[in-house]
Amino acid sequence: MFLQGDLQTVFDALYSVGAIEPVLKMDWSEVTKEMMAQPQILSDAFHIINACRGNRELLVQKLHMMDQRSVNYIAMEVAREFCEFQDRKELH
């Protein structure tokens, strides 16, 4: 499952709840292993975010209700998807 919709809106919501900076300081390989070991948590988190359909206020509300691990997973995935988008954009 992937995040859908406007990644910038999700990023902005993550930034407003303070989730971006801590994730940038993490060991992503360890968090990725943890994510892969618990795919249902990741899937549930993506479902919640996608259900917000880009509503920033609702995204912020849902992020505040999530456990920190799920918020970290989402923040990492947003960063990865931004990087993949940038890579595709530079190839063309």
Disulfide bonds with the S-S distance in Angstrom:
none
